[in-house]
Amino acid sequence: MIIAPATKQINIPYLLKIGAGKMDRIGKYLFDKEMKKIAIFTSKNTISLIEPRFSDALKEYDIKIVERKLAESIDLEVVAHSAFSLPRETDAIVGIGGGKALDAAKYAAFLLQKPYICTPTILSNDGFCSPGSSLLVEGGRKSVKSKMPFGVVIDLDIIKVSPPNFLYSGVGDMVSKITALFDWKEAFDRGLDRFNDFASMLSYNSLDLLFSKRGYDIYALEFQRSLATSLTMSGIAMEVAGSSRPASGSEHLISHALDSICVKPKLHGIQVAIASYLCALLQNNPNAHLINEILEKTGFWEFAARDPIAKEEFVAALKLAPTIKSDYYTVLSEKVSYDRAADLIATDQALKRVIR
């Protein structure tokens, strides 16, 4: 645990296990932390991925599942009802799966003030290790205060069989740190936001870890290990900063706008990656070429071009994006950005492949 200046307390995962075969040892991890009675939040699609390994791992250490919840809804009221219906003897809440299951488990743990163990089966974004949950509030998707996981357990044997669109989404969410950090520093320089040097360093280092030493083969075990570690570090950076600033800027505003406009939105990280490259050009960001290089060498551009975003929807999202957080400075706050962005969409070769 790290204590920040003033009265802010920062929580980081106490248990962190990333590697092949980690699901087979989850019983030991829970037993070592005296978590003998657990509640599980998962999804139907996840069960076939983890069984019978998960059940066998629990039986070996006599860990009891006191309740199983299928995360079929992420409506805040539904999740809250699920939380308060859990048995009182529950020692910890374990979330296993993708976004819905993890967000529901994380919020339930926050409401009950129970330890939360996060076991993602896909690496599509950094939300699994962040201090917030993405839930439906009055019909709209909102990020609500939650808690950092007490533990993160990622089994790379499960990650390696996940569909490539999730891996590309994870790559996309990572490159977005380049533009998010630029927007954050600009906001600070203009006196419009506070800045945290340590959170910034964590976010930058998560990028270095992923792309400086591991190559660009998204199917390689070491790349997936680094992606898992990098996304975890990005989530921790948000906890340190006390906001989403180290990981979310102009590119995320565009993605949120696309979610509300598109008939069928793409995965979050896919949208964010495309928006990151565009916003880097708008920022005159010296690392814009790096985003393009990463997306080219990982095969992202080729993958995204198979199912491009409709140009009219992307342009509409550009108009909406600055209004989503009106007091949140990004490059999109500049009046000239919309016209420049529209011109880039029409002329930049990479953008023309994925927005048409």
C-alpha positions in Angstrom: 0.0 0.0 0.0 1.3 3.5 -0.9 0.3 6.5 1.1 0.0 9.7 -1.0 0.4 13.2 0.3 -2.5 14.7 2.3 -5.1 12.2 3.2 -5.4 10.1 0.0 -4.9 6.4 0.4 -3.9 4.5 -2.7 -4.6 0.8 -3.0 -2.8 -1.6 -5.3 -3.3 -5.4 -5.8 -1.8 -7.4 -3.0 -2.0 -10.6 -5.0 -0.7 -10.5 -8.6 -0.2 -13.7 -10.6 0.3 -13.6 -14.4 1.4 -16.7 -16.3 0.5 -20.1 -17.8 -1.5 -22.5 -15.6 -2.4 -19.9 -12.9 -6.1 -21.1 -12.9 -4.8 -24.4 -11.5 -3.3 -22.7 -8.5 -6.1 -20.2 -7.6 -7.2 -22.4 -4.7 -3.8 -22.1 -3.1 -3.8 -18.3 -3.7 -7.2 -18.0 -2.0 -6.2 -20.3 0.8 -3.0 -18.4 1.5 -5.1 -15.3 2.0 -7.6 -17.0 4.3 -10.4 -16.7 1.7 -12.2 -20.0 2.3 -15.8 -19.0 1.4 -16.2 -17.1 -1.9 -18.9 -15.8 -4.2 -18.4 -16.0 -7.9 -19.5 -13.6 -10.6 -19.1 -15.1 -14.1 -20.8 -15.5 -17.5 -22.2 -18.4 -19.4 -19.4 -18.2 -22.0 -16.7 -18.3 -19.3 -17.8 -21.5 -17.6 -16.5 -23.8 -20.4 -13.1 -22.0 -20.4 -12.4 -22.6 -16.7 -14.0 -25.9 -15.8 -13.1 -28.4 -14.5 -9.8 -26.7 -13.7 -11.3 -24.0 -11.5 -13.5 -26.4 -9.4 -10.6 -28.9 -9.0 -8.3 -26.1 -7.8 -10.8 -25.0 -5.2 -11.4 -28.6 -4.0 -7.7 -29.2 -3.4 -7.7 -26.5 -0.7 -11.3 -26.9 0.5 -12.5 -23.5 -0.8 -16.3 -23.3 -0.8 -18.4 -21.4 -3.3 -21.2 -20.0 -1.3 -22.9 -18.3 -4.2 -22.6 -18.2 -8.0 -23.9 -15.2 -10.0 -24.3 -15.0 -13.7 -23.5 -11.5 -14.7 -26.4 -11.1 -17.3 -27.0 -7.5 -16.5 -24.8 -4.6 -15.5 -27.6 -2.4 -14.4 -26.5 -0.7 -11.2 -29.6 -1.6 -9.3 -29.5 -5.3 -10.5 -25.8 -5.5 -9.5 -26.5 -3.9 -6.1 -29.4 -6.4 -5.5 -27.0 -9.3 -6.3 -24.4 -7.9 -3.9 -26.7 -7.6 -0.9 -28.2 -11.0 -1.5 -24.8 -12.7 -1.0 -24.4 -14.8 2.1 -22.9 -12.9 5.1 -20.1 -15.5 5.5 -18.6 -14.6 2.1 -14.9 -14.0 2.6 -14.2 -12.6 -0.9 -15.8 -12.0 -4.3 -14.2 -13.5 -7.4 -14.9 -12.1 -10.9 -14.1 -14.4 -13.8 -14.6 -13.5 -17.4 -14.9 -10.3 -19.5 -16.2 -6.8 -18.8 -19.7 -7.5 -17.5 -18.7 -10.2 -15.0 -15.7 -8.2 -13.7 -17.5 -4.9 -13.4 -20.4 -6.5 -11.6 -18.1 -8.4 -9.2 -15.9 -5.3 -8.6 -18.9 -3.1 -7.7 -20.5 -5.8 -5.5 -17.2 -6.1 -3.6 -17.1 -2.3 -3.2 -20.7 -2.2 -1.8 -20.0 -5.0 0.7 -16.4 -3.9 1.4 -15.2 -7.4 0.6 -11.8 -8.3 -1.0 -12.2 -8.6 -4.8 -10.2 -11.1 -6.8 -10.1 -10.4 -10.6 -9.6 -13.2 -13.1 -9.9 -11.8 -16.6 -10.3 -14.3 -19.5 -9.7 -11.7 -22.1 -7.3 -8.7 -22.4 -9.4 -6.1 -24.2 -8.8 -3.1 -21.9 -7.3 -1.9 -18.7 -10.7 -1.7 -16.8 -10.2 -5.0 -14.9 -7.6 -3.3 -12.7 -9.1 0.1 -12.3 -10.9 1.8 -9.4 -14.2 2.1 -11.4 -16.9 -0.1 -12.8 -18.7 0.5 -16.1 -22.4 0.0 -15.3 -25.8 1.1 -16.7 -27.3 4.0 -14.7 -30.8 5.0 -15.8 -30.2 3.4 -19.1 -26.8 5.0 -19.9 -23.3 3.6 -19.5 -21.5 5.3 -16.6 -18.2 4.8 -14.8 -19.1 4.5 -11.1 -16.7 4.5 -8.2 -15.7 1.0 -7.2 -12.5 -0.5 -5.8 -9.2 -1.8 -6.9 -8.8 -5.6 -6.9 -7.2 -7.1 -3.9 -5.9 -9.7 -6.3 -5.4 -10.2 -10.1 -4.9 -13.7 -11.5 -4.4 -14.0 -15.2 -4.0 -17.5 -16.8 -2.2 -17.1 -20.1 -3.4 -20.6 -21.2 -6.9 -19.0 -21.3 -5.8 -15.8 -22.8 -4.0 -17.6 -25.7 -7.3 -19.1 -27.0 -9.3 -15.8 -26.8 -10.4 -14.4 -30.2 -7.9 -12.0 -31.8 -10.4 -9.0 -31.7 -9.9 -8.9 -27.9 -6.2 -8.9 -28.2 -6.3 -6.1 -30.8 -8.6 -4.2 -28.5 -6.1 -4.5 -25.7 -3.3 -3.2 -27.9 -5.6 -0.3 -28.9 -6.3 0.6 -25.3 -2.6 0.6 -24.6 -1.6 2.9 -27.4 -4.2 5.4 -26.2 -1.9 6.2 -23.3 0.2 8.2 -25.7 -2.5 10.7 -26.5 -4.1 10.6 -23.0 -0.9 11.6 -21.3 -0.3 14.4 -23.9 -3.8 15.8 -23.2 -3.3 15.5 -19.5 0.0 17.4 -19.6 -1.6 20.1 -21.8 -4.5 20.5 -19.4 -2.0 20.9 -16.5 0.1 23.4 -18.4 -3.0 25.5 -18.9 -3.9 25.4 -15.3 -7.0 23.2 -15.9 -6.0 20.0 -14.1 -3.7 18.6 -11.5 -0.8 16.4 -12.6 0.8 13.4 -10.9 4.3 12.6 -12.0 4.3 9.1 -10.6 1.0 8.1 -12.3 2.4 9.5 -15.5 5.6 7.5 -15.1 3.6 4.3 -14.5 1.6 4.9 -17.6 4.6 5.6 -19.8 6.4 2.5 -18.4 3.5 0.3 -19.2 3.9 1.3 -22.8 7.7 0.7 -22.8 7.2 -2.7 -21.2 4.8 -3.8 -24.0 6.4 -2.5 -27.1 10.1 -1.9 -26.4 11.2 -5.5 -25.8 8.5 -8.0 -26.8 8.1 -7.5 -30.5 4.8 -7.2 -32.2 3.4 -10.7 -32.5 0.1 -10.6 -30.5 0.0 -14.4 -30.5 3.3 -14.8 -28.7 3.2 -15.9 -25.1 5.6 -13.2 -24.0 3.7 -10.5 -25.8 0.5 -11.6 -24.1 2.3 -11.7 -20.7 3.5 -8.1 -21.3 0.1 -7.0 -22.5 -1.5 -8.3 -19.3 1.2 -6.6 -17.1 0.9 -3.3 -19.0 -2.9 -3.2 -18.8 -2.6 -3.9 -15.0 0.0 -1.1 -14.6 -2.3 1.3 -16.5 -5.2 0.6 -14.1 -2.9 1.2 -11.2 -1.8 4.5 -12.7 -5.5 5.6 -12.6 -5.7 4.7 -8.9 -2.5 6.7 -8.2 -3.7 9.7 -10.1 -7.2 9.6 -8.5 -8.7 10.0 -12.0 -8.7 8.3 -15.4 -6.3 11.0 -16.8 -3.3 8.7 -17.2 -5.3 6.4 -19.5 -8.1 8.4 -21.0 -8.1 11.6 -23.1 -9.5 12.8 -26.4 -9.4 9.4 -27.9 -11.7 8.0 -25.2 -14.2 10.9 -25.7 -14.5 9.9 -29.3 -15.0 6.3 -28.4 -17.7 7.2 -25.9 -19.4 9.2 -28.6 -19.2 6.3 -31.0 -20.8 4.1 -28.4 -23.9 6.4 -28.3 -24.0 7.1 -32.1 -23.1 3.8 -33.9 -25.7 1.3 -34.8 -23.2 -1.4 -33.8 -20.1 0.0 -32.0 -16.8 -1.8 -32.2 -14.9 -3.1 -29.2 -13.8 -0.2 -26.9 -10.1 -0.7 -27.7 -10.6 -0.9 -31.4 -12.3 2.5 -31.4 -9.8 4.0 -29.1 -6.8 2.9 -31.2 -8.2 4.6 -34.3 -9.1 7.7 -32.4 -5.7 7.8 -30.8 -3.9 8.0 -34.1 -6.2 10.7 -35.3 -5.8 12.7 -32.0 -2.0 12.3 -32.0 -2.0 14.0 -35.4 -4.3 16.8 -34.0 -1.9 17.2 -31.1 1.2 17.4 -33.3 2.3 14.7 -30.9 5.9 13.6 -31.6 4.9 10.0 -31.0 2.1 9.9 -33.7 4.4 7.9 -35.9 4.9 5.4 -33.1 1.2 4.8 -32.9 1.0 4.2 -36.6 4.0 1.9 -36.4 2.6 -0.2 -33.6 -0.8 -0.5 -35.3 0.9 -1.5 -38.5 3.3 -4.0 -37.1 0.8 -5.8 -34.8 -1.5 -6.2 -37.8 -4.1 -3.9 -36.2 -4.7 -1.7 -39.2 -5.3 -4.7 -41.4 -7.6 -6.2 -38.9 -9.6 -3.0 -38.4 -9.9 -2.4 -42.2 -11.9 -5.6 -42.5 -14.8 -4.0 -40.6 -14.3 -0.2 -40.9 -16.2 2.4 -39.0 -18.8 4.3 -41.1 -17.4 7.7 -42.0 -20.7 9.5 -41.2 -20.8 7.9 -37.7 -17.2 8.8 -36.9 -17.7 12.4 -38.1 -20.8 12.7 -35.9 -18.9 11.3 -33.0 -16.2 14.0 -33.5 -18.9 16.7 -33.0 -20.3 15.0 -29.9 -17.0 14.1 -28.2 -16.0 17.5 -26.7 -19.4 17.8 -25.1 -19.2 14.5 -23.2 -17.0 16.1 -20.5 -17.3 19.8 -21.1 -14.9 20.8 -18.3 -12.3 18.2 -19.4 -9.6 19.8 -21.6 -8.3 17.7 -24.5 -7.1 18.6 -28.0 -10.7 18.3 -29.1 -11.5 21.4 -26.9 -9.7 23.5 -29.6 -12.1 25.0 -32.1 -9.9 24.1 -35.1 -9.7 20.4 -34.2 -13.0 19.4 -35.8 -12.1 20.8 -39.3 -8.5 19.4 -39.0 -9.9 16.0 -38.1 -12.3 15.9 -40.9 -9.5 16.8 -43.3 -7.3 14.0 -41.9 -10.0 11.4 -42.2 -10.3 12.3 -45.9 -6.5 12.4 -46.6 -4.5 10.2 -44.2 -3.9 6.8 -45.8 -4.1 4.8 -42.5 -7.4 6.5 -41.5 -8.9 6.1 -44.9 -8.5 2.3 -44.5 -10.5 2.1 -41.3 -13.0 5.0 -41.6 -15.1 4.8 -44.7 
